[in-house]
Amino acid sequence: MKTLLLRISIGTLFGWLLVGCETTQTSRPNILLLYMDDLRPQLGCYGYSQIQSPNIDKLAKEGVLFNNAYCNVAVCGASRASMLTGMRPTKNIFRDYKVFVQDDTPHAITIPQFFKENGYLTISNGKVFHHLDDRMEDWNEVWRPYAFDKNPKGLAPTDWWQSLWRDYQLPENKKHYMATNRGPAYEKANVDDTAYIDGVLTEKVIQDLERLQENDSPFFLTAGFISPHLPFNAPAHHWEKYEESSIKQPYNNFVATNAPKISISASNELRQYTGIPPKGERVNDTTAIKLIHGYYATVSYVDTLVGKILKKLEETGLDKNTIVVLVSDHGYNLQEHAQWAKWTSHRTSMQVPLIISSPFINNTGTTDALVELVDIFPTLASLSQLDLPNHQLEGESLVPILNDLTSKGKPHVFIINSNGYTIKTPRYSYTEYIDPENNKTFARMLYDHYQDPDENENIAELPEHSDIVRQLHRQLHSSYGRNILGL
């Protein structure tokens, strides 16, 4: 494996729909994975006109946008481990953000390993696995954004990599972070797009595309962005795309009616930052507006960077043979139900944007098919006409949906968040909170997404919904419990 030390300012069921040529080993497609962190489907292409995301919107018009895609666990490390192995989280694996695939499932085949073993040049840029030093042998190349010998705090490699997420540019914020290991939850700096780590990443990906146009082997190239993860740091000109007076708090900034206490997140991730009140206190309105504004700014920032990469893909001619996948590891709460960040069993934490654009798929448009992130692995294998690996992939290829956008997708998907176990159907989201010591359910939630898409009232205990609760309970435990919970 080649490690770069640089400082730079989804057997096919339906096959490809190829134009005028027959697929051969040498004509296998390239894959570009645009992997987002904490990006909720609040984008122009998802009908949110306030958000300025023209480049992601353009990608959606050129490909297929999934309106009902869900992660399998709403926390970054576990979600990435699940998607990259095609394995759902269980009672014992992929439990939290700290997970290493090499520890939880050392014998699992990962997406980069699969493509590397099938002759692809695999390049890791940025945050793909949660930890930079997880499964490094799965890649031909792993980019380290700064040489570790320039590590100013003497941190271990994993900690040093994570410290880069707090990539402050203002001197006072840098100084405070270096002294206290804490910094503000957002930053607006008069710098260009290459100043922050995602800008540096983008320059690296662009350089990769320039050299890969001369490469004979197909590639699996990643751009693992940090934005819009906390802290919400972005160049000032992206903040200025939004008038602060236009930024509004969500109308449902309240705990859902009848919600069990355990379902209410303490928003601990946000509380790691200076200027945020301690646990138990609400974020005041002024700070809330600043946070939402900062999130919007980082979305527009990462959208601009995506645009630069896609422009270079087109300029090199590689777009004619490259499948582009844009996906986030999970959703995000921006004060909905008085909660921030992720790791909740609400839809805002679990629903993700997913766009697949392929020059070999004739369809473009949107689909309401219900899908989950463990479907990405078999989809990429199918699109590449490669046999699936000999380990248990728990997802299904999305190629049939790409070829028929009216497909309904799955009857249900499964999601874990801490002790909350969710079955999501096209209409309902049903969650049971289960005591890990005795496997007993002690709380539950049911939301009707046809009648209450924003999940403002938990109807699990209402008598008129007892039949659907019993049905979903059986499905959760029969299809899921034996394998996932050990019931």
N, C-alpha and C positions, 0 to 999 in steps of 0.2 A: 504494500500500500504506500502510496506517495502522500506525504503530508506537506501542505504548502504553508510556509511561514512568510506571510506577506502583509504589508500595510498598504492598502490601495484605497487616494482621495476620490395505468387498473390492465389445450385443446379448445378453441373458439366454437361457440354454439351457432352464432349467426354470421361470423366472419366479418371481414372488412368489405366495405363498399368502395373498391378501388376503381380508379379511372384509367382505363386504357392500358393496364399492366397487370402482370401476374405477380403475386407476392413471392418473394424468394428470401433466403436467409439474409442477403445483403440489403434487401429493401425494407427490413424491419423498421418500424418507426422509432424516432427519438421520442423521449418523454421529458417534458419540462414540468416540474412540480412547484407551483407557487403556494407555499405553505404559510398560512397566516396564523397569528397568535391572538386569541381573544376577539376575533372579528365576528360580530353578529351579522345576520342578514339584513342589516339596515343600510342598504345601498340603493342607488338610483335604479338599478336593474330589478330590485325587489319592490319597487314602487314607493321608495322614500325620496321624494323630490328635493327635500332640503339637503340631503347629503350629496356632496360633489365628488363623484367617483366615475368620471367619464371613461377612463381606461378599462376599469373592470366592467363597466356597462357595455363597452364596445366588444370586449371578449365574450360577454354573455350573448350578444347579438350574433356573434360568429359561431357560437357553440350551443350547448344545451344547458339550461339553468334548472337546477332542482329546487323546487319550492318547499319540499318536505324532507330535507336531509337532517339527520340527527347523529350526534356523537354517541359513543357508547359509555363514556364517563366524562363528566364535565370538569376535568382538571387536566392541565397540560401534559405532564409527564405520562400519566396513565393513558390518556387519550392517544397520545402519539405512539406509545408502546402497542396499544390495541390496534390502531390503524396500520402500523408498519409491520405487524405480524399477522394481521387478519384474524386475530383471536380476541374474543370478548373478555372483558375483565371478569373476575370471579371473586369468591370469598377470600381467595388466597393470592391472586396475582393482579397486578396493575391497579393498585389501590389508591395511590396518591401521586402528588407531583414529583416526588423524589425518586420514583422508580427507575431502575436500570433494567433494560431488557436482558442484558447478559447475566443478571442475577435472578430475575423472576422466571425467565424461560430461556435458559442458556442454549437449548437445542432447537429453538424455533428458527425457522427460516424467515428472514425479513425481506421486505421489498427490495432494498438495495442489494442484499446478498443474492436474491433470486435473479436479478438482472445482471449482476456481475458474473454469476456462474453461467449465464446464457450469452456471454460475449459482449455485454454492454460495458461501456466506460461509465462508471458511477462516480458522481462528484457531489460531495456534501458541502453546501454553503449555508452557513448560519444555523439557525435553530431548526433541526429536523427531528432527531431524537432530542429529548429534553436536555440530556447531558452531551456535551461535545465529545467526551471520551467514552461513550457507550457504543459498543459494537463497531469500533473503528475499522476492524478488519473487513467489514461488509462493503467498504468503499475502496475504489481505486485511489481517490483523493479526498482528503478532509482539509478544508480551509480553516485555518486559525486566524481570526481577524487581527490579532496582534501577537507578536512573538512573546511566548511566556517569559522569556528572560527580561522583558520590559515590564513585568508585573510589578506595579509600584507598591503593592500591599503585601507581597510575599504569600499570596494565597495559593492553595492547591489548585490544579488545573480546572477542576469542575467549578470550584467557587469563583475562580478568576473569570471564567467564561460567564457565569451568572451575574457577576458584578458588572459586566459590560452592558447588561440590560439598563442599568441606571447610568446611561451615557450622557451625563450633564455637560452642557457647553458653557453656561454662565459661570464665571470664576467663583462667585460666592456659593453657588450650588456645588461645584466641584470640591471646594475647600470644606464645606460642611459635610459632604458625603465621605470624604477621605478621613475626616476627624471622627465622625460619629457612626458611620455605616448606615446612615439614614439621609434621605433627601426629600425634596418636595414631590408631590404626586403629579406635578405637571411643570413644564417649562416651555416658555416662548422665547426663542433666541434669534437674533438677527444674523443667521448663518445660512449658507447655501445647503442644497439638498445632500451634498456629499459629507457634511460635517458629522452627522450622527451615524451610528453603526449600521443602520439599514441602508444609508446612502453608500457607505463603504462596501457593504455586501453587494449592492446593485452594480457598482463599478467592477467588482470581481466577476459577477455573473456575465456582464457584458463582455469582459475580456475572454471568459470561457467560450462564449458563443463565437467570438471572432476566431479563436483557434480551432474550435470544433467544426467549423465549416470545411476545414481541410482534413478532418479525421475520417477514416474509412469505416470505423466501427460505430454502431448506433450508441447513443448516450442516454443515460438517466441523470438529468441535471436538476438540482434543487436550488431554490431560493427560499430559505427559511427566515422569514421576516420576524422581527421582534414586535414591531408596531401592529396593532394598537395596544399592546400590553402596557400596563403601568411600568414606569411613570409615563404620563402622556406628554412626551417631549417631541416637539416638531419645530421646524423653522417657522419664523414669525409669519411669512407670507401665506402659510397654510392656515394659521389661526385667523388671518385677516380675510379669508374666504367666507367667514361666518360673522355676521353682526351679532355681538353678544346679546343684544335686545331680542334677537330671533331665537335664542336658545331657551327652551322650555323644559321644566321638569316633567316627568311622566305624570299623566293624570291619575294613575293608580299607584301613587307613592304612599301605599298603606299595606299593611299585612292583609292577605286574603282572608275573607270571611271564613270562619271555621277551620282555618289552617292550624295543624298541630304545631305545638311549640318547637319541636325538633326540626320542622321544615324551615324555620326562620334563621337565615344565616346571620352570623355576627359580623360579616364583612371584614374578617381578620386580615385579608390580604391588603386591603386599602389602608388599614390602620397601622401598617408598617411605615407609613410615610409621615414626614413632619407636616404640621398644620392640620392634621386629621384628628378628630376627637377620639379619646380612648373607647374601649369596648363598653357598650351600654348607652353611649350617647349618639344622638342623631347628627348627621352631617348637616350643617346649617345651609340655608337656601343659597347664600352667596357662593359658598364653596361648592355646592352641588352644581350650580350653573358653570363655574369654572371647570369642574371635572368633566362635565358633559361637553363643554366647548373643546377642552383638550382632547377628548376622545374623538370628536369629529375632525379636529385638526390632524390627528395622527392617521385617521382613515384616509383623508385626502392626501396626506404625505405618502403613505404606502401605495395609494392608487397611482400617484405620479411616478413612483419608482417602478411599479408594475408596467406602466406605460413605456418607460425607457427600455425595459427588458424586451417587451413585445415588439417595440420598434426595431431593436437590434435583431431580433429573431427574423423579422421580415426583411430587413436590409441584407442579411446574410443568405437569404433564400432558404433557410432552414425551416421556415414556417410550412413549407410544402410537404415536409415529412416529419413534422413534430406534433405530437398530441400534447395539449396543454391542459393541466388540471389545476384549478384554483380551489382551495379548501381551507377551512379553519379547523383548529383542534377542538373547539367548542364555542358556545355562545358567550354572552356577557350580560350582566345586569347593570343598568344605569339608573339605579334608584327605584326601579319597578319593585313593588311590594316592600319598599323601604330597604332594599338590599343592593349591595354593590359587588361587582366581580362575578365569580362563577361558583361551582361546587354546590349548587342547589338543585332540587328536583323540579324546578320550574322550567317552562319552555324556553324562557329567555336564556337560561344557562345551556340548554341542550340542543337547540336548533342551530344549524350552521349553514353558511353559504357554501354551495358546491356548483362549480361550472366545469364542464368538460368540453373542450373544443378540439375537434380532430378533422384533418383534411380528408379523412377516409370515411367520414360519416356524413351522409347527405342531409340529414335533418338538422335544423336549427330551431330554437324556440325554447319553450318552457315545459316542464312536466310536473304534475302534482303527485307523481309516484312516491310512495313512502320508502325511504332508503336509509341506510346507516353506514357509518364510516368503515366498518369491517368489509364492506362491499368494494372498497377501492382496490385492494390487492387482487382479487380475482378479475376485476374489470381490466386493470392494466395488463394482466397476463393474457386475458382473452383478446384485447385489442392488439397485442403484440404477437398473437398466434403462438403462444408458448404453453406447453402443458403445465398444469398446476403442480406445485410442489407436493411432495409426499408427506405433508403434515396437515393437520386438520384446519382448513380454512373455514371459518364460520359464516362468512358472507357469501353473497351471490353476485355474479357478474351483472353489471348494469348495461351491457351491450344490447340485450333485448329492449330495454327502455330507450336507449339512444336511437334505436331503429324504429321504435313505435312510441311516440311521446304520450299516447293515450293509455299506455300500460298503467295499471293501478299500483304496481310495485308490491311490497310485502304487506301481509295482513297485520303484522305488528313488528316492532323492533324493541330491543331491550337496552336499558340504561341503568348503570349503577352510579350512585353518588353516596359515598360513605355507607351508612346503614340503610339508605333508601334504595329500593329496587323497583324500577319502573317498567311497565309495559305500555308502549305507545301504539295505538291503532290509528287509522285515518281520522277517527272521530274523538277518541278518548285518550286521556293520559291518566294511568292508574299507578299509584305508588304505595308500596308497603314499607314501613320502617320496621326492621326486624332486629331483635336483640341477638347479637352474634354468639352469646353464650348458651342460649337455650333455643334459638331459632324460632322464637315466638314473635308474632306481629303485635306491635303495641300502638301503632298509629297508622293511618292511611289517608291518602288524598285521591280524589277523582275530579277531573275537570273535563267538561264537555266542550271540545274545541269548535263545534258547530255553533253552540249557543254562547260560549264564553271563551273566545280565543285568547284573551289576555289573562285567563285563570284568576279571576277575582273572587270566586266563591268555590270553596271545597264542598262538593255535594256527596262525598262518600258515605256520610252517616244519615242522609235523608232517605226515609222509607221508600219513596218512589223510585230510587235508584238501586235498591238492594239486589235486583236480578242481574244488572250489569256488573255490579261489584262482585257477585258470586262467580259470574262468568270469567271476568278478568282475573280474579284470584286463582281460579283453576288453570287458566292459561299461563299465568305467571309461574305457578309452581310445577305444572306438568311439563311445560316446554322449557322452562328455565331453571326451576328450583333444583331438580336432581343434578344437573350439570354445574350450575353456577353456585347455588347455595349449599349443596350437599344434603338436601332434604330427602 
